[in-house]
Amino acid sequence: MERSPAALVSGCLLLSLGMLNHGTHAQNSPQDFLIPHNAARAEVGVDPISWDDAVAAYAQGYANQRIGDCNLEHSGGR
């Protein structure tokens, strides 16, 4: 059974699109976390939260400090 070049191209295109879509399911942006979290908060009557870049940078810096031993210790705040 011989396949036409158009069918081969179409098949490759569909396969490529499927592979491109595979990587889009990761949660990477703050909104990917905030939207469902705030929806859950709204269901129980709690005000929404918002992303704070300064707090995120502080948390990342603290996590980087704990990378060597993974000890759970309070940071002591700013």
C-alpha positions in Angstrom: 0.0 0.0 0.0 1.7 3.2 -1.2 1.1 6.4 0.7 0.9 9.8 -1.1 3.5 12.5 -0.2 0.6 14.7 1.1 -0.4 12.0 3.6 3.2 11.6 4.7 3.6 15.4 5.2 0.2 15.6 7.0 1.2 12.7 9.3 4.5 14.4 10.2 2.8 17.7 10.8 0.3 16.1 13.2 3.0 14.3 15.0 5.1 17.5 15.3 2.1 19.4 16.7 1.5 16.7 19.2 5.1 17.0 20.4 4.9 20.8 20.6 1.7 20.6 22.7 3.3 18.1 25.1 5.6 20.8 26.6 2.8 23.3 27.3 1.3 21.5 30.3 4.0 22.6 32.8 3.0 25.2 35.4 5.7 27.9 35.1 4.0 31.2 35.5 2.7 32.7 38.7 -0.7 32.9 37.2 -0.7 29.1 36.6 -0.6 28.7 40.4 -2.6 31.7 41.4 -5.7 31.2 39.3 -6.7 27.7 40.7 -5.5 28.7 44.2 -7.6 31.8 44.2 -10.6 29.9 42.8 -10.3 27.5 45.8 -10.0 30.5 48.2 -13.1 32.1 46.7 -15.1 28.9 47.3 -14.6 29.2 51.0 -15.0 33.0 51.1 -11.3 33.9 51.5 -9.7 36.9 49.8 -7.4 36.2 46.8 -3.7 36.4 47.0 -1.3 38.0 44.5 2.2 37.3 43.3 5.0 39.4 44.8 8.3 39.3 42.9 10.3 40.5 46.0 8.9 37.7 48.1 9.5 35.1 45.3 13.2 36.3 45.0 13.7 36.1 48.8 12.2 32.6 48.9 14.4 31.4 46.0 17.5 32.8 47.6 16.6 31.1 50.9 16.0 27.8 49.1 19.3 28.1 47.4 21.0 28.5 50.8 19.3 25.3 52.0 20.2 23.3 48.9 23.3 21.7 50.6 21.6 20.2 53.6 17.8 20.5 53.0 17.3 21.2 56.7 13.9 22.7 57.3 14.6 25.9 59.2 12.7 29.2 59.4 14.4 32.0 57.4 13.8 34.6 60.1 12.1 36.9 57.5 13.6 39.9 55.8 
